Amino acid sequence: MAQDPVRTAEGARKKPKQDRSRNTVDAILIAAAHILKTSGFSGVTTNAIAEKAGVSIGSLYQYFPNKHAILGELRTRRSEWFGERLRAEIGRIRALPVAEAARGVVELLIALHAIDPLHNLLDDGGRPITPHEDAEFRELFRLYLIERADEVRSVDPEMASHIALRALEAVVHGTALEDPERLVRPEFADELVELLLRYLSRDFETEPR
C-alpha cells in the first residue's frame, strides 16, 4: 500500500518564534494553499511556493524540508480550524429536529469543500486524502442519531452515520473537483438534504428482513 506523502513526511524544521519568522511561515503556507487550489498537488513545488511567497528557497528550507512538510503543516492548521468549527456547528445542529439538522450537515460539508482547498487535496496517486477529523464528525453524528432515535428509522447508528456521511462526502467532494460552481446552487443542497432524509426518515423505513 502506498504511503500517504503528507502523513509520512518529515515535519517542520523549526517553529517560528518571532513575528518576522511567523510572517515568513504564514506567507509560505498561504502561497502553498493558493498553488494547491489553482494548480493541484502536481503544481506544488518548493520553488513555486518560494516564488509565490516572495521568499528565497533557502528561507523556505529553514522551516520546511520539503513540500510534504508544508502541506502537513497546512493540514494541521486546517484540522484545528475544522475541529473548532465542527464542534460549534454540531453543537448547534444537535439541538435541531432531524429535517433541520440534515440541512445543517449538508451546508457544513458544502461550505468546507467550497472554501478549503486542502479538503480536496489529492495525493500523487490521485486519491482524496481523508482528514483525521472525519472520525470525530462521524462520532458526533452517531450520537445525534441515538439522541433522535424516535425521529429516525430503525437503524444501527454507527452504520448509519458511516453510510450517510460517506455518501454525502462522495457527492460533495466529486462535485468540488469536477464542477465546483454547482456547490453554490441552492438546488444542489436541496437534493442532498432530500437524499439524507430519505435514508434516515421513518417515512421510508422498510420491513425488517
KAWOLIN-V258999 format. One record per helix or strand. SS is the DSSP state (alpha for helix, beta for strand). FROM is the first residue (numbers start at 1). LEN is the number of residues. Records with the same first field share a line. If there is no record, write none. Layout:
SS: FROM-LEN + FROM-LEN
//
This chain:
alpha: 5-4 + 19-21 + 41-3 + 46-8 + 57-7 + 67-27 + 98-18 + 117-4 + 134-14 + 157-22 + 180-5 + 186-15 + 202-3
beta: 122-1 + 128-1 + 152-1 + 201-1
//
